[in-house]
Amino acid sequence: MQIKRIITLFLVLISCEGLHAELTIRITQGVGKQTPVAIVPFGLSKDMPELSIDITEIISNDLKRSGRFSTTPIENMLQKPTTGAEIDFDDWSILGVEAVIVGRITKAKGNSFNIQFQLFDIYKGEQIVGYRMPANLNTLRRSGHRIADMIYEELTGVRGVFDTKVAYVKANISKDNTNYSLIVSDSDGENEQIIVSSKDPIMSPAWSPDSRQLAYVSFEGDAASIFLQTLRTGNRRKISERPGINGSPAFSPDGRKLVLTLGGKDGNLDIYVLDIATRELKRITYNRSIDTEGTWAPSGKEIYFTSDRGGAPQIYKIALDSDKAERVTFQGTYNARPRLSSDGKKLAMVHLYRGDYRIAVYDLAKKDLLILSYGMQDESPSFAPNSDTLIYATKMRSNGVLETVTADGLVRQRMASKNGDIREPVWSPFLKL
């Protein structure tokens, strides 16, 4: 019975609610200024076959999905150049377009081809960037995301994250049973791949810094265990199976360690650090409260975590060479699920505001809390690797869906809805080329 109680506490911590107190907190709304751009359909050389994937559409959808750009409909284009030499800058000025992207795909050896694109500033009448890359049918989608990333960075000054992955848990519920899947998709939600499927709950996916592995919790055999899975090979191994709770894994910045939540028959949940290679386990917190949801600071020297040691869930931090935890959040009666931006400047969390669970970002230097979401049960924030955008889960009717929001709260986008109840998204690091 005691173990059941621990598991219940662990699973529902995110749903605990404290007393409400009025706070002065900024709530953002609306969208920022959108830059008008045109992505002209890429031309194909005469020896190129028709392609099943429309790279122009991928680039256009990526830029639109960011919320930073508006794109010119193809039917409104006065011309459709495929090279810079064919561009009539006056035609695009008439349409109010600030930047134009043109491109061409040409045949190469075997089943490969070359993609060439150019980005032009219409006002200045000059090229901003041009690039040529090899591709094939298997890499065409990714090539589109890479091109969108280059365009995004040139026009905003921020590194793009279209060529990244998102992992999440999907529950397909039927009359007879529930099936859980750990899924990895492109950042736009397309190209889904089922990593593992089970009739038992799957929780808390976490990316390795090199994006090659996922750690996650599985309740196979009615017991919580932590697994590591290599994505390319499908190989997985059980990394923690102590009696009681094994939960909330998160990789250290160097990928050599995991921070875990472990708990036993005594009802305590504490933060531990596990050396993956040696299996050496170090206990970090010693408290009679619930300490859970550990995450690393980018320096690798501190761990942020959720604890109710003060009477209600708040976020604390502790240095690895210290035995004293320091409280970080004081705004409100409930703050949980801490996640740090890659630059270490911002802390994302689930924040209780007027009875609703919202996603908020706390500026660690300014000590300013900004509420980003508007749902009633928003959960599981995760920063994009550029620290500019977050993904989180929210409710639409009875199912969980994914939304993204910029860290300033100005641009909010709902990802395309999928079948099933989707929860616990986590954004990958930048992918290796």
C-alpha positions as CSV (number, residue, x, y, z in Angstrom):
1,M,0.0,0.0,0.0
2,Q,2.9,2.4,0.8
3,I,4.5,1.9,-2.6
4,K,1.1,2.6,-4.2
5,R,0.8,5.8,-2.3
6,I,4.3,6.9,-3.4
7,I,3.5,6.1,-7.0
8,T,0.2,8.1,-6.7
9,L,2.1,11.0,-5.2
10,F,4.6,10.9,-8.0
11,L,2.1,10.7,-10.8
12,V,-0.2,13.5,-9.5
13,L,2.3,16.0,-8.1
14,I,1.7,18.2,-11.2
15,S,-2.0,18.3,-10.2
16,C,-1.6,19.4,-6.6
17,E,-3.1,22.8,-5.9
18,G,-2.3,25.3,-3.2
19,L,-4.1,28.4,-1.9
20,H,-4.3,31.3,-4.3
21,A,-2.8,34.7,-3.6
22,E,-3.1,37.8,-5.8
23,L,0.1,38.7,-7.6
24,T,1.3,41.3,-10.0
25,I,2.2,39.2,-13.0
26,R,2.4,40.2,-16.7
27,I,0.2,38.1,-19.0
28,T,1.1,38.5,-22.7
29,Q,-1.3,38.4,-25.5
30,G,-1.4,39.0,-29.3
31,V,1.3,38.4,-31.8
32,G,4.4,40.4,-32.9
33,K,5.1,42.0,-36.2
34,Q,5.3,39.5,-39.1
35,T,7.9,40.1,-41.8
36,P,6.4,39.6,-45.3
37,V,8.4,37.1,-47.4
38,A,7.9,35.1,-50.6
39,I,9.1,31.6,-51.1
40,V,8.9,31.0,-54.8
41,P,8.3,27.4,-55.9
42,F,11.7,25.8,-56.5
43,G,12.4,24.9,-60.1
44,L,13.4,21.5,-61.3
45,S,16.0,20.8,-64.0
46,K,14.7,18.9,-67.1
47,D,16.3,15.6,-66.1
48,M,14.8,15.7,-62.6
49,P,11.8,13.5,-61.9
50,E,8.7,14.8,-60.0
51,L,9.4,14.8,-56.3
52,S,6.9,13.4,-53.7
53,I,8.0,16.0,-51.2
54,D,7.4,19.7,-51.9
55,I,10.5,21.4,-50.4
56,T,9.0,24.9,-51.1
57,E,5.9,23.9,-48.9
58,I,8.2,22.7,-46.1
59,I,10.2,26.0,-46.0
60,S,7.0,28.1,-46.2
61,N,5.2,26.2,-43.5
62,D,8.2,26.4,-41.2
63,L,8.5,30.1,-41.5
64,K,4.7,30.6,-41.1
65,R,4.7,28.3,-38.1
66,S,7.3,30.4,-36.4
67,G,4.8,33.3,-36.3
68,R,7.5,35.7,-37.3
69,F,6.7,35.7,-41.0
70,S,3.8,36.1,-43.4
71,T,4.2,34.4,-46.8
72,T,2.9,35.5,-50.2
73,P,0.4,33.0,-51.7
74,I,1.8,31.5,-54.9
75,E,-1.3,32.6,-56.9
76,N,-0.5,36.3,-56.0
77,M,3.1,36.2,-57.3
78,L,3.7,38.3,-60.3
79,Q,6.6,36.2,-61.4
80,K,8.1,32.9,-60.4
81,P,11.9,33.2,-60.8
82,T,14.2,30.2,-59.9
83,T,17.5,32.2,-59.9
84,G,18.5,35.6,-58.6
85,A,19.1,36.8,-62.2
86,E,15.4,36.4,-63.0
87,I,14.1,38.5,-60.1
88,D,12.3,41.8,-60.9
89,F,12.6,43.6,-57.6
90,D,9.9,46.2,-58.6
91,D,7.3,43.4,-58.9
92,W,8.0,42.2,-55.4
93,S,8.0,45.8,-54.0
94,I,4.5,46.3,-55.3
95,L,3.4,43.3,-53.2
96,G,5.1,44.7,-50.1
97,V,7.5,41.8,-49.8
98,E,10.7,42.4,-47.9
99,A,12.6,39.2,-48.8
100,V,12.3,36.7,-51.6
101,I,13.6,33.1,-51.6
102,V,14.3,31.4,-54.9
103,G,15.8,28.0,-55.6
104,R,16.4,25.2,-58.1
105,I,16.9,21.4,-57.8
106,T,19.2,19.8,-60.3
107,K,20.1,16.1,-61.0
108,A,23.4,14.7,-59.6
109,K,24.9,11.2,-59.7
110,G,22.7,8.2,-59.1
111,N,19.6,9.0,-57.0
112,S,21.0,12.2,-55.5
113,F,20.5,15.8,-56.5
114,N,21.6,19.3,-55.6
115,I,19.5,22.0,-54.0
116,Q,20.5,25.6,-54.6
117,F,18.7,28.5,-53.0
118,Q,19.2,32.3,-52.7
119,L,17.7,34.8,-50.2
120,F,17.3,38.4,-51.5
121,D,16.6,41.7,-49.7
122,I,14.0,43.4,-51.9
123,Y,14.6,46.9,-50.5
124,K,18.3,46.8,-51.1
125,G,18.1,44.7,-54.3
126,E,20.9,42.4,-53.2
127,Q,21.5,38.8,-52.1
128,I,21.6,38.1,-48.3
129,V,22.7,34.5,-48.6
130,G,23.1,31.7,-51.1
131,Y,23.7,28.1,-50.5
132,R,24.0,24.7,-52.3
133,M,23.5,21.4,-50.6
134,P,23.4,17.7,-51.8
135,A,20.2,15.7,-51.0
136,N,18.2,12.6,-51.9
137,L,14.7,11.5,-51.4
138,N,15.4,10.4,-47.9
139,T,17.0,13.7,-46.8
140,L,14.7,16.1,-48.8
141,R,12.4,16.9,-45.9
142,R,15.4,17.6,-43.6
143,S,17.0,19.8,-46.3
144,G,13.8,21.9,-46.3
145,H,14.1,22.4,-42.6
146,R,17.8,23.3,-42.8
147,I,17.1,25.9,-45.5
148,A,14.3,27.4,-43.3
149,D,16.8,27.5,-40.4
150,M,19.3,29.5,-42.5
151,I,16.6,31.9,-43.7
152,Y,15.3,32.4,-40.2
153,E,18.7,33.1,-38.7
154,E,19.6,35.6,-41.5
155,L,16.4,37.5,-41.0
156,T,16.0,37.4,-37.2
157,G,19.6,37.0,-35.9
158,V,18.4,33.9,-33.9
159,R,19.4,30.4,-34.8
160,G,16.5,28.4,-36.3
161,V,15.2,25.2,-34.7
162,F,13.2,23.7,-37.6
163,D,15.8,21.0,-38.1
164,T,15.3,19.6,-34.7
165,K,13.2,16.8,-33.2
166,V,10.4,16.6,-30.5
167,A,9.8,13.6,-28.4
168,Y,6.4,13.1,-26.6
169,V,4.1,10.4,-25.1
170,K,0.9,9.5,-26.8
171,A,-1.9,7.5,-25.2
172,N,-4.4,5.8,-27.5
173,I,-7.5,5.1,-25.4
174,S,-10.1,2.6,-26.5
175,K,-13.0,0.9,-24.8
176,D,-10.9,-2.2,-24.1
177,N,-7.5,-0.9,-23.4
178,T,-5.0,2.0,-23.4
179,N,-1.8,1.8,-25.4
180,Y,1.2,4.2,-24.7
181,S,3.8,5.2,-27.3
182,L,7.0,7.2,-27.0
183,I,7.2,9.1,-30.3
184,V,9.8,11.2,-32.0
185,S,8.8,13.6,-34.8
186,D,10.2,16.5,-36.7
187,S,9.8,19.9,-35.0
188,D,6.6,20.5,-37.1
189,G,5.0,17.3,-35.8
190,E,5.5,15.4,-39.1
191,N,7.5,12.3,-39.8
192,E,6.4,10.5,-36.6
193,Q,8.4,7.5,-35.5
194,I,7.3,5.2,-32.7
195,I,10.3,4.5,-30.4
196,V,8.6,2.2,-28.0
197,S,5.0,1.1,-27.5
198,S,3.5,-0.5,-24.4
199,K,0.2,-1.2,-22.6
200,D,1.9,0.1,-19.5
201,P,2.4,3.9,-18.9
202,I,5.4,5.7,-20.3
203,M,6.6,9.0,-18.8
204,S,9.2,11.6,-18.6
205,P,11.2,11.4,-21.9
206,A,14.6,13.2,-21.9
207,W,17.1,13.8,-24.7
208,S,20.8,13.1,-24.4
209,P,22.9,16.2,-25.3
210,D,24.0,14.6,-28.6
211,S,20.3,13.8,-29.5
212,R,21.2,10.1,-30.0
213,Q,19.5,8.7,-26.9
214,L,16.3,9.1,-25.0
215,A,15.8,8.3,-21.3
216,Y,12.3,7.6,-20.1
217,V,10.2,5.9,-17.4
218,S,8.3,2.8,-18.1
219,F,5.9,1.0,-15.7
220,E,6.4,-2.4,-17.3
221,G,5.5,-5.1,-14.8
222,D,3.7,-2.6,-12.6
223,A,7.0,-1.1,-11.4
224,A,8.6,2.2,-12.4
225,S,12.0,1.7,-14.2
226,I,14.2,4.0,-16.2
227,F,15.4,3.0,-19.6
228,L,18.0,4.4,-22.0
229,Q,17.3,3.9,-25.7
230,T,19.6,4.5,-28.7
231,L,17.5,5.9,-31.5
232,R,19.5,4.8,-34.5
233,T,19.8,1.1,-33.4
234,G,16.7,0.7,-31.2
235,N,18.8,-0.8,-28.5
236,R,17.6,-0.1,-25.0
237,R,18.8,-0.9,-21.5
238,K,17.4,-0.6,-18.1
239,I,19.4,1.9,-16.1
240,S,17.5,2.1,-12.8
241,E,15.1,-0.4,-11.3
242,R,15.3,0.2,-7.5
243,P,12.3,-0.8,-5.4
244,G,9.7,2.0,-5.3
245,I,9.9,5.0,-7.6
246,N,12.4,5.5,-10.4
247,G,11.4,8.7,-12.2
248,S,12.2,12.1,-13.9
249,P,15.5,11.3,-15.6
250,A,17.5,14.2,-17.1
251,F,20.9,14.1,-18.7
252,S,23.8,16.2,-17.5
253,P,25.2,18.7,-20.0
254,D,28.1,16.3,-20.8
255,G,25.8,13.3,-21.2
256,R,27.7,11.2,-18.7
257,K,25.2,11.4,-15.8
258,L,21.5,11.3,-15.1
259,V,19.6,13.2,-12.4
260,L,16.8,10.9,-11.1
261,T,14.0,10.9,-8.6
262,L,14.1,7.8,-6.4
263,G,11.9,6.8,-3.6
264,G,11.3,3.7,-1.4
265,K,9.0,2.3,1.2
266,D,9.5,5.1,3.6
267,G,7.5,7.5,1.4
268,N,10.3,9.8,0.7
269,L,11.2,11.0,-2.8
270,D,14.7,12.4,-3.2
271,I,17.1,13.6,-6.0
272,Y,20.0,11.4,-7.0
273,V,22.7,11.6,-9.6
274,L,23.6,8.4,-11.5
275,D,26.9,7.9,-13.4
276,I,25.8,6.1,-16.5
277,A,29.1,4.3,-17.1
278,T,29.9,3.2,-13.6
279,R,26.3,3.0,-12.2
280,E,27.6,4.9,-9.2
281,L,24.7,6.6,-7.4
282,K,24.9,9.7,-5.3
283,R,22.1,11.1,-3.2
284,I,21.7,14.9,-3.5
285,T,18.7,15.8,-1.2
286,Y,18.0,14.5,2.3
287,N,14.5,15.7,3.3
288,R,11.2,14.2,4.5
289,S,9.4,16.1,1.8
290,I,8.8,15.2,-1.9
291,D,11.8,16.2,-3.9
292,T,11.4,15.5,-7.6
293,E,11.7,16.7,-11.3
294,G,15.4,17.4,-11.2
295,T,17.0,19.2,-14.1
296,W,20.6,20.4,-14.7
297,A,21.9,23.9,-14.9
298,P,23.9,24.4,-18.2
299,S,27.1,24.6,-16.1
300,G,26.5,21.1,-14.8
301,K,27.3,22.3,-11.3
302,E,23.7,22.8,-10.0
303,I,20.4,21.0,-10.1
304,Y,17.0,22.6,-10.0
305,F,14.1,20.6,-8.7
306,T,10.6,20.7,-7.3
307,S,10.0,20.3,-3.6
308,D,7.1,20.7,-1.2
309,R,9.4,21.1,1.8
310,G,7.9,24.6,2.4
311,G,4.3,23.3,2.4
312,A,3.6,23.6,-1.3
313,P,5.5,22.7,-4.5
314,Q,8.2,25.3,-5.3
315,I,11.4,25.2,-7.2
316,Y,14.7,24.9,-5.5
317,K,18.3,24.6,-6.6
318,I,21.3,22.8,-5.0
319,A,25.0,22.8,-5.9
320,L,26.5,19.3,-6.4
321,D,29.2,20.2,-3.9
322,S,26.7,21.4,-1.3
323,D,24.1,19.8,1.0
324,K,22.0,22.9,1.3
325,A,19.1,23.7,-1.1
326,E,18.2,27.3,-2.0
327,R,14.6,28.3,-2.8
328,V,14.3,29.9,-6.3
329,T,10.6,30.7,-6.8
330,F,8.4,32.8,-4.4
331,Q,5.7,34.1,-6.8
332,G,2.5,32.1,-6.0
333,T,1.7,29.0,-4.2
334,Y,2.6,26.4,-6.8
335,N,5.6,26.2,-9.1
336,A,6.8,22.9,-10.5
337,R,8.5,21.1,-13.4
338,P,11.5,23.4,-13.8
339,R,13.3,23.5,-17.1
340,L,16.2,25.8,-17.9
341,S,17.0,27.5,-21.2
342,S,20.3,26.5,-22.8
343,D,21.8,29.9,-22.0
344,G,20.9,29.5,-18.3
345,K,19.1,32.8,-18.2
346,K,15.5,31.7,-18.0
347,L,13.6,29.0,-16.0
348,A,10.4,27.6,-17.4
349,M,7.8,26.1,-15.0
350,V,4.2,25.1,-14.4
351,H,2.7,28.0,-12.4
352,L,-0.7,28.1,-10.6
353,Y,-2.5,31.3,-11.5
354,R,-6.1,31.9,-10.4
355,G,-6.9,28.2,-10.2
356,D,-5.3,27.3,-13.6
357,Y,-2.0,25.7,-14.4
358,R,-0.1,27.9,-16.8
359,I,3.3,27.8,-18.4
360,A,5.5,30.6,-17.1
361,V,9.1,31.8,-17.6
362,Y,11.2,33.3,-14.8
363,D,14.1,35.6,-15.6
364,L,16.7,34.5,-13.1
365,A,18.6,37.8,-13.3
366,K,15.6,40.2,-13.2
367,K,13.5,38.0,-11.0
368,D,10.6,38.6,-13.4
369,L,7.8,36.0,-13.9
370,L,6.1,36.0,-17.3
371,I,3.0,33.9,-17.9
372,L,3.0,32.5,-21.4
373,S,0.0,30.2,-21.7
374,Y,-3.8,30.5,-21.3
375,G,-5.0,27.0,-20.6
376,M,-6.4,25.4,-17.5
377,Q,-4.1,22.4,-17.4
378,D,-0.9,23.3,-19.3
379,E,2.1,21.2,-18.5
380,S,5.6,19.9,-19.3
381,P,7.4,23.0,-20.7
382,S,10.5,22.4,-22.7
383,F,12.8,25.0,-24.3
384,A,13.9,24.8,-27.9
385,P,17.7,24.6,-28.1
386,N,17.9,28.3,-29.2
387,S,16.1,29.4,-25.9
388,D,13.7,31.5,-28.0
389,T,10.7,29.2,-28.0
390,L,9.1,26.6,-25.7
391,I,6.8,23.6,-26.4
392,Y,4.3,22.4,-23.8
393,A,1.2,20.2,-23.6
394,T,-2.3,21.6,-23.1
395,K,-5.9,20.3,-23.3
396,M,-8.2,20.6,-26.2
397,R,-11.6,19.1,-25.3
398,S,-10.5,15.9,-23.5
399,N,-7.2,15.2,-25.3
400,G,-3.8,16.6,-24.8
401,V,-2.3,18.6,-27.7
402,L,1.0,20.5,-28.2
403,E,1.6,24.2,-28.4
404,T,4.6,26.4,-28.9
405,V,5.2,29.9,-27.6
406,T,8.1,32.3,-27.9
407,A,9.9,33.1,-24.7
408,D,8.6,36.6,-24.8
409,G,5.0,35.4,-25.2
410,L,4.3,37.3,-28.4
411,V,3.8,34.3,-30.8
412,R,1.8,31.3,-29.9
413,Q,1.1,28.4,-32.2
414,R,-0.8,25.2,-31.8
415,M,0.7,22.2,-33.4
416,A,-1.4,20.1,-35.7
417,S,-3.6,17.8,-33.6
418,K,-2.9,14.2,-33.7
419,N,-5.0,11.2,-32.7
420,G,-4.7,10.3,-29.1
421,D,-3.8,12.1,-25.9
422,I,-0.4,13.7,-26.3
423,R,1.6,14.7,-23.2
424,E,5.1,15.4,-21.9
425,P,6.8,17.0,-25.0
426,V,10.6,17.6,-24.9
427,W,12.5,19.5,-27.5
428,S,15.8,17.9,-28.8
429,P,19.1,19.7,-28.8
430,F,20.5,20.9,-32.1
431,L,21.0,17.9,-34.4
432,K,24.4,17.0,-35.7
433,L,24.8,17.2,-39.5
